[in-house]
Amino acid sequence: MKRVGSRRRTVSGLGIILVLIGLLVLAVNFSLLPRFVYELWPLIIVAIGVFGLVRRPGWIDEIDVLVPGAGEAVSRPRRRGSLVLISAGLVLLLFSLHLVDERVIGPALLIGLGALLLWRRTR
């Protein structure tokens, strides 16, 4: 590891994630993966969310290099963003495992939104 000023240069977490995602996409395109991988891919999103909850992500600085100012926007609501990633991954997992019928989600969202508006009005 190379020392740069007072900071120590470590392995790029974002770089590793991008390489792994690229390799996964290649494997999917060439059908090299077993069937269960296609059903469990949302667990990658859940893992990223859990990683964001338990560790101060160093990749925030790397995002800031790619898109100036984005690192500041990501670091503030880090816990909320991690919880959103975990929730989204779990919802996508329900669909990829076919535990939820895709035909139901549209009407269910409308019913839920309507119920939320009615509940807020009665408070």
C-alpha positions, 0 to 999 in steps of 0.5 A: 500500500502506498502512502499519500500524504497523511492518508494511506491508499487502500483497495478501492471498494467501488472498483471491486464492486464494479468489477464483480458486477461486470463479471456477473453480467458477463456470466449472465449473458453467456448463461454460465451461472446456475439457475438459483443465481438468477433468482437470488440476484436481489441479495446483492442489493441487500448486501450493499445496503447491509455493508452501508449500515455496518461500515463507513463507506470509503467509496463515498469519496470515490463517488465524489471523484466521479460526480463532484458533490455526489459524495456529500449527498450520499454521506448525509442520508447514509443510514436511510439510503442503506435501509432503502437498498435493503428494502428494495432488495427484499421486495425484488427478491419476492418478485424474483422468487415468484412469491408475489404475482406481478399482476397484483402490484399495480392495483396494490400500490393504488390501494395502498396509496389511497388508504394512506391518503384516507388515513392521513386525512382522518388523523 
